[in-house]
Amino acid sequence: MTSIPEALLWCLSAGTAAALVLAAFVIRARMQSAALRQSISTAEERNSASLHANTELTARLRATEAEIRHLAGARLPDLTLALAHPHVPVRGLLDSRFSGSETDQALSAVLEQIAEAVTKERERVDAAAQSTLRGATTTIQALLYQLQTQLQGMQHRYDDPTVAQDLLAADFLNEQALRRIQATGVVCGAWPGLTREDSYLAELVVGATSRLRGYERVQVTNQLRDPIAVVARAVEPIAITVTELLANALHHSHQELPVSVTLQQGNRGASVIIDDYGVGMHEEELKHAAKLLSGDENLLLTQLGDPPRSGFAAAGQLVRQYGYRVHIESSPYGGVRAIVYIPGDPLLTILDESQQPMSVMAPVPHRSGAQDRGTLPTRNPGHSTLSQTPPPAPTPASPVAPPAPVAPPAPATPSAPVAPASSVAPPAPDPADLLDTRSPAAAGPSYGAHAGPAGGDESALPRRRRRQPVSELDQNVPRSEPQPARSPEETASRWAALQQGTESGRAAAQQSQPPRSTEGNPQS
């Protein structure tokens, strides 16, 4: 038997070992290759995610840059315009994805800071402009008052009708300039510039009417029960307010249409109601006018429009300073109704007509009888206020200098009738009793209320009183029929005659007692 050589055995063993080693290397290489492929795949995934993140970041940066450009190019101009005109909207973010984000908060903070800075600068510039205007208007107003005094002195010195007509025209033009300057100064924080005495409310309204072009269209109706007057400190402010409301009514109604003014008395105050028959106001215009007349906010000069409209703004400033109120609404006649309410506690008082007669230019109260209330003074300047017990003999009328003939009064402002010599005036009321500001339980009825029967029952009806006799002169005075228009020459002639009568009356009064100041009649 042939034996296998030992050398061959060793060769087979070596080959087997080499095969095993080679197999191990192959397995290891495969494992490394799989690991390498897995790492490559992971790296590719990471690279893809990083690339996607970079792309999103780039898009966000581009959107942020677009928002910044939108802020500078659109939102900031809208903001500056909205600060001057509140109805203008300010655009928001360009990309809604930034809503509520830090970018949105940062941009909103920028808008707020810019708005605050612009507002402060506007207020500073406006305050400087108001200060300049206030000083200028105060000086011009003082000069116009001096010019008015000179013109009035010339009216008293010269009796020529032509000169009187020219002086009246110059005085009226001066009054127009004075009203404009006065309203502008009040808007800028200036004092009205004039102090008066306690003045009847009816006289105040007539004086306010005389300041306007087209005053002949104003029809005043006096429904006051008592001789109510405005306290001295509030006379000129209320006159300015009524003047501006009347100017608005005259300007926005046809020149042939009247403007109705009614004086009404309430339990706690008095009202001046102004109705026009003009074009009226829209709802937004009414809201804006009510805002100006309320005086609740400080207005800038740039908010008055171009050209500036300072009438309602001036009235609002005075309303805030003096405590009366102005309400504006649509009129039932199609135009605008304005109501000036004057509270009785701080701003109204009662005057004794026997001591301070009402002007003949003031409208006569439309009362339900010829002075049928025993608590009111008489309107007759020729009689003094007497007690309730009539004297045994009639009281003769006081001598009065006979004035020059004057035409019958117009329907809007009829003169007071002259009572017969045998009539006796009722006693004058105590202002403290008529204007008691205590509570109703402690003070009884408010001022102007009818006197009730004995016992102090406030809810009782007023007692009727016998009417006083009316003379033929009172019955012949026309009150409702319109008068024909006078020529300028006739008006100047009558004015000169009135000036002569006034001078003679003043001369007679100076011989008996010192002259009393007449600043309380606002009939400039």
C-alpha positions in Angstrom: 0.0 0.0 0.0 1.4 3.2 -1.0 1.6 5.8 1.9 0.9 9.5 1.5 4.1 11.4 1.7 4.5 13.6 4.7 5.3 16.6 2.6 2.0 16.4 0.9 0.3 16.4 4.3 2.0 19.5 5.3 1.0 21.1 2.0 -2.7 20.3 2.5 -2.6 21.7 6.0 -1.1 24.9 4.9 -3.6 25.3 2.1 -6.5 24.7 4.5 -5.1 27.3 6.9 -4.6 29.8 4.1 -8.2 29.3 2.9 -9.5 30.0 6.4 -7.5 33.1 6.7 -8.6 34.3 3.2 -12.2 33.6 4.1 -11.8 35.7 7.3 -10.3 38.6 5.3 -13.2 38.4 2.8 -15.8 38.5 5.6 -14.0 41.5 7.2 -13.8 43.4 3.9 -17.5 42.9 3.3 -18.4 44.1 6.8 -16.2 47.2 6.3 -17.8 47.8 2.9 -21.3 47.6 4.4 -20.3 50.0 7.2 -18.8 52.4 4.7 -21.9 52.3 2.6 -24.0 53.0 5.7 -21.9 56.0 6.7 -22.0 57.3 3.2 -25.8 57.1 3.2 -25.9 58.9 6.6 -23.6 61.6 5.3 -25.8 62.1 2.3 -28.9 62.4 4.4 -27.2 64.9 6.7 -26.0 66.9 3.7 -29.5 66.9 2.3 -31.0 68.2 5.6 -28.3 70.8 5.9 -29.0 71.9 2.4 -32.7 72.2 3.1 -32.1 74.1 6.3 -29.8 76.5 4.4 -32.5 77.0 1.8 -35.2 77.8 4.4 -32.8 80.2 6.2 -32.1 82.0 3.0 -35.8 82.3 2.3 -36.5 83.7 5.8 -33.7 86.2 5.5 -35.1 87.4 2.2 -38.6 87.7 3.7 -37.2 89.7 6.6 -35.4 92.0 4.2 -38.7 92.4 2.3 -40.5 93.3 5.6 -37.9 95.9 6.4 -38.2 97.4 2.9 -42.0 97.4 3.3 -41.7 99.1 6.7 -39.6 101.9 5.2 -41.5 102.3 2.0 -45.1 101.8 3.0 -45.8 101.5 6.7 -43.9 104.5 7.9 -45.5 106.9 5.3 -48.9 105.5 6.3 -48.1 106.1 9.9 -47.1 109.8 9.4 -50.3 110.4 7.4 -52.5 108.6 9.9 -51.1 110.9 12.7 -52.5 113.9 10.8 -55.6 112.1 9.5 -56.9 109.4 11.8 -59.1 107.9 9.2 -56.1 106.8 7.1 -55.3 103.1 7.8 -51.7 101.8 8.4 -50.7 98.7 6.4 -49.6 95.6 8.3 -47.0 92.9 7.7 -46.2 91.9 4.2 -45.8 88.2 5.1 -48.3 86.7 7.6 -45.8 84.1 8.8 -44.1 86.8 10.9 -47.3 87.5 12.8 -46.6 87.3 16.5 -42.9 86.6 16.0 -39.9 88.5 17.3 -39.6 90.2 14.0 -43.2 91.5 14.2 -42.6 92.8 17.8 -39.4 94.6 16.7 -41.1 96.3 13.8 -44.1 97.3 15.9 -41.7 98.8 18.5 -40.1 100.8 15.7 -43.5 102.2 14.6 -44.5 103.1 18.2 -41.2 104.9 18.8 -41.5 106.8 15.5 -45.1 107.8 16.2 -44.2 109.0 19.7 -41.3 111.1 18.4 -43.4 112.6 15.5 -46.3 113.4 17.9 -44.0 115.2 20.4 -42.3 117.2 17.6 -45.7 118.2 16.1 -46.9 119.3 19.5 -43.8 121.3 20.1 -44.0 123.0 16.8 -47.7 123.6 17.2 -47.2 125.1 20.7 -44.6 127.5 19.3 -47.0 128.5 16.5 -49.8 129.0 18.9 -47.6 131.1 21.2 -46.7 133.3 18.2 -50.3 133.7 17.1 -51.5 134.3 20.6 -49.1 137.3 21.0 -49.9 138.7 17.6 -53.7 138.3 17.9 -53.6 139.9 21.4 -51.9 143.0 20.0 -54.1 143.2 16.9 -57.2 142.8 19.1 -56.2 145.6 21.4 -55.6 147.9 18.3 -59.0 146.9 16.9 -60.7 147.8 20.2 -59.0 151.2 20.1 -60.2 151.7 16.5 -63.7 150.7 17.6 -63.6 153.3 20.3 -62.5 155.9 17.9 -65.3 155.1 15.4 -67.9 155.2 18.2 -66.6 158.6 19.3 -66.9 159.8 15.7 -70.4 158.5 15.5 -71.3 160.7 18.5 -69.5 163.8 17.2 -70.7 163.9 13.6 -74.4 164.2 12.7 -74.1 164.3 8.9 -76.0 161.3 7.5 -73.4 160.6 4.9 -70.6 160.6 7.4 -72.8 158.5 9.8 -73.3 155.9 7.0 -69.6 155.7 6.3 -68.8 155.4 10.0 -71.3 152.6 10.4 -69.8 150.7 7.5 -66.3 151.1 8.8 -67.4 150.0 12.3 -69.1 146.9 10.9 -65.9 146.0 8.9 -63.9 146.5 12.1 -66.3 144.2 13.9 -65.7 141.5 11.3 -62.0 141.7 11.7 -62.3 141.7 15.4 -64.4 138.6 15.5 -61.9 136.7 13.3 -58.9 137.8 15.4 -60.8 137.0 18.7 -61.7 133.5 17.6 -58.1 132.8 16.5 -56.7 134.0 19.7 -59.1 131.9 21.8 -58.1 128.8 19.8 -54.5 129.6 20.7 -55.3 129.8 24.4 -55.7 133.6 24.7 -58.2 135.3 27.0 -61.4 136.6 25.2 -60.0 140.1 25.7 -63.1 141.9 27.0 -64.8 142.2 30.4 -68.5 143.2 30.7 -71.1 143.7 33.4 -73.9 141.3 34.1 -76.0 141.4 30.9 -79.5 140.2 30.0 -79.4 137.0 27.9 -81.7 138.6 25.3 -79.3 141.6 24.9 -76.4 139.2 24.7 -78.0 137.3 21.8 -78.9 140.5 20.0 -75.3 141.8 20.4 -73.9 138.5 19.1 -76.2 138.8 16.1 -75.0 142.4 15.3 -71.5 141.1 14.8 -72.4 139.1 11.7 -72.9 139.9 8.0 -76.5 139.0 7.3 -77.8 139.8 10.8 -81.1 141.0 9.4 -81.9 137.3 8.6 -81.8 136.3 12.3 -85.2 136.1 14.0 -85.0 136.1 17.8 -87.9 134.8 19.9 -87.7 135.5 23.6 -89.5 132.8 25.7 -87.9 133.6 29.0 -90.2 134.0 32.0 -87.8 136.0 34.1 -85.3 138.8 33.3 -82.4 136.3 33.2 -78.9 137.7 32.8 -75.5 136.2 32.4 -72.8 136.9 35.0 -70.1 139.3 34.0 -67.3 136.7 33.6 -69.2 134.6 31.1 -70.9 137.3 29.0 -68.2 137.6 26.3 -67.4 133.8 26.1 -71.1 133.0 25.6 -71.4 135.9 23.1 -68.5 134.5 21.1 -70.1 131.0 21.1 -73.5 132.2 20.0 -71.8 134.4 17.3 -69.9 131.4 15.8 -73.0 129.2 15.8 -75.0 131.9 14.1 -72.2 132.5 11.6 -72.3 128.8 10.7 -76.0 128.9 10.3 -75.9 132.0 8.1 -73.1 130.7 6.0 -74.7 127.3 5.2 -78.2 128.5 4.4 -79.6 130.5 1.5 -79.4 134.2 1.8 -83.1 134.5 1.6 -83.8 132.0 4.4 -84.1 133.1 8.0 -82.2 131.7 11.0 -84.5 131.2 14.0 -83.1 131.8 17.6 -85.3 130.9 20.6 -84.5 131.7 24.2 -85.9 129.1 26.5 -85.9 128.9 30.3 -85.7 125.7 32.3 -85.7 124.9 36.0 -81.9 124.8 36.2 -80.8 127.0 33.4 -81.5 128.7 30.1 -81.0 127.6 26.5 -80.3 129.4 23.3 -81.7 127.3 20.4 -80.5 128.1 16.9 -82.2 126.6 13.9 -81.3 127.1 10.2 -82.9 125.9 7.0 -79.7 125.2 5.2 -78.0 122.1 3.7 -77.4 120.4 7.0 -74.6 118.1 8.0 -73.8 114.4 7.4 -73.3 112.1 10.3 -69.5 112.3 10.2 -69.7 116.1 10.0 -72.0 116.2 13.0 -69.6 113.9 15.0 -66.6 116.1 14.1 -68.5 119.3 15.0 -69.7 117.8 18.3 -66.1 116.8 19.1 -64.9 120.3 18.5 -67.7 121.9 20.5 -67.2 119.6 23.5 -63.7 120.9 24.2 -62.6 117.5 25.5 -59.3 117.4 23.5 -56.5 119.8 22.8 -56.6 120.6 19.1 -53.6 121.4 16.9 -53.7 124.2 14.4 -53.1 121.6 11.7 -56.4 120.0 12.6 -58.5 123.1 11.8 -58.3 122.5 8.0 -57.0 124.5 5.1 -58.1 127.3 5.3 -58.4 127.0 9.1 -62.0 127.0 10.5 -61.6 128.3 14.0 -65.2 129.0 15.0 -66.3 125.7 16.5 -62.8 125.1 18.0 -62.9 128.5 19.7 -66.4 127.7 21.1 -65.1 124.4 22.4 -62.2 126.0 24.2 -64.6 128.4 25.9 -67.0 125.6 26.8 -64.3 123.8 28.6 -63.1 126.9 30.5 -66.5 128.3 31.6 -68.7 125.2 32.1 -71.7 125.7 29.8 -72.5 123.2 27.1 -73.2 123.2 23.3 -75.1 120.4 21.6 -75.5 120.2 17.8 -77.8 117.9 15.8 -79.9 117.8 12.7 -82.7 120.3 12.7 -86.3 119.2 12.0 -86.4 121.9 9.4 -83.7 120.2 7.4 -80.7 122.2 8.5 -78.7 122.1 11.7 -79.9 122.8 15.3 -77.4 124.1 17.8 -78.3 124.4 21.5 -76.3 126.5 24.0 -77.3 125.4 27.5 -76.2 127.8 30.3 -76.5 126.3 33.8 -78.2 128.6 36.3 -76.0 127.9 39.3 -72.7 129.5 38.3 -73.5 131.5 35.2 -77.0 133.0 35.4 -78.5 135.7 37.6 -81.7 137.8 37.8 -81.5 141.6 37.2 -84.0 144.2 38.4 -85.4 145.8 35.2 -86.4 148.9 37.1 -82.8 149.6 38.1 -81.1 148.3 34.9 -83.7 148.5 32.0 -83.3 146.1 29.2 -82.2 147.6 25.8 -85.0 148.5 23.4 -83.2 146.4 20.8 -83.8 143.2 22.8 -86.8 141.1 21.9 -89.8 141.4 24.2 -90.6 138.2 26.1 -93.7 136.3 24.8 -95.4 135.9 28.1 -98.9 134.6 28.7 -100.2 138.0 29.8 -99.1 141.6 30.3 -96.8 141.0 33.3 -99.4 138.7 35.0 -96.8 137.2 37.4 -96.5 139.1 40.6 -92.9 137.9 41.2 -91.4 139.6 38.2 -90.3 143.2 37.8 -91.8 145.4 35.2 -90.2 146.2 31.8 -91.5 149.8 31.9 -88.5 152.1 32.3 -90.7 155.0 33.4 -92.0 153.3 36.5 -90.2 152.2 39.6 -90.7 148.9 41.3 -93.4 149.3 44.0 -94.9 147.1 46.6 -97.8 144.8 46.0 -100.3 147.1 47.8 -101.3 149.8 45.2 -101.1 153.4 46.4 -104.3 155.4 46.6 -103.3 157.7 43.8 -101.8 156.7 40.4 -98.0 157.1 40.2 -97.0 159.5 37.4 -94.4 158.4 34.9 -90.9 159.7 35.4 -89.9 162.5 32.9 -87.9 161.2 30.0 -86.1 163.2 27.4 -88.2 162.9 24.2 -86.1 161.1 21.6 -86.3 161.7 17.9 -88.9 159.8 15.9 -87.9 156.3 15.3 -89.5 153.8 12.9 -91.5 150.9 14.3 -89.2 148.0 15.3 -88.6 145.0 13.2 -90.4 141.7 14.2 -87.2 140.1 15.5 -86.4 142.8 18.0 -89.5 144.9 19.0 -89.1 147.5 21.5 -90.7 147.3 24.9 -94.2 148.8 25.1 -94.7 151.8 27.3 -97.2 151.2 30.1 -99.9 153.7 30.9 -99.3 156.2 33.6 -102.0 154.6 35.9 -100.5 151.1 35.8 -98.6 150.0 38.9 -95.6 147.6 38.6 -95.3 144.5 40.8 -92.4 144.2 43.2 -89.0 143.2 42.1 -87.9 139.7 43.1 -84.9 138.9 45.3 -82.2 137.4 43.1 -81.2 135.1 46.0 -84.8 133.7 46.0 -85.0 133.3 42.3 -81.6 131.7 41.9 -81.3 129.5 45.0 -78.8 126.8 44.3 -79.7 124.6 47.3 -81.4 121.2 47.1 -85.1 121.2 46.1 -86.1 119.9 49.6 -84.3 122.8 51.3 -84.7 125.6 48.8 -88.1 125.0 47.3 -88.6 125.3 43.5 -85.8 126.3 41.2 -85.5 129.8 39.9 -88.0 130.9 37.4 -90.7 128.5 38.6 -94.3 129.8 39.0 -95.2 130.7 42.6 -97.6 128.1 43.9 -100.5 128.5 46.3 -100.0 129.0 50.0 -98.5 126.0 51.7 -95.3 125.6 49.5 -96.7 122.8 47.4 -94.2 122.7 44.4 -96.5 120.5 42.3 -99.4 122.9 42.5 -100.4 124.9 39.4 -99.7 128.6 39.2 -102.4 131.0 40.1 -104.0 133.2 37.5 -103.7 137.0 38.0 -105.7 139.8 36.4 -104.1 141.3 33.4 -103.1 144.8 33.5 -104.8 147.3 31.1 -103.1 147.8 27.8 -102.9 151.3 26.3 -103.8 152.1 22.7 -100.1 152.6 22.0 -99.4 149.1 23.0 -102.2 147.8 20.9 -101.0 149.7 17.8 -97.4 148.5 17.9 -96.9 146.0 15.1 -95.2 142.9 16.3 -95.5 140.3 13.5 -96.0 142.3 10.3 -92.7 142.7 8.3 -91.4 146.2 7.7 -90.3 147.4 4.3 -86.6 147.8 3.8 -85.2 151.2 4.4 -82.8 153.0 2.2 -79.2 153.8 3.3 -80.0 157.5 3.5 -83.1 156.9 5.7 -81.1 154.6 8.0 -78.3 157.1 8.4 -80.8 159.9 9.1 -82.6 157.8 11.8 -79.2 156.8 13.3 -78.2 160.5 13.5 -81.5 161.3 15.2 -81.0 158.4 17.7 -77.5 159.7 18.5 -78.8 163.2 19.2 -81.5 161.7 21.5 -78.9 159.6 23.2 -76.6 162.6 23.8 -79.4 164.7 25.2 -80.4 161.8 27.6 -76.9 161.4 28.8 -76.5 165.1 29.4 -79.7 165.0 31.5 -78.5 162.0 33.4 -75.1 163.5 34.2 -76.8 166.5 35.8 -78.6 164.3 38.4 -76.1 161.5 39.0 -72.8 160.1 37.9 -73.1 158.1 34.6 -73.4 154.3 34.9 -71.0 152.1 32.8 -72.8 150.5 29.9 -70.2 147.8 29.2 -72.9 145.2 30.1 -74.7 145.6 26.7 -72.8 143.5 24.2 -74.0 145.2 21.1 -70.8 145.9 19.4 
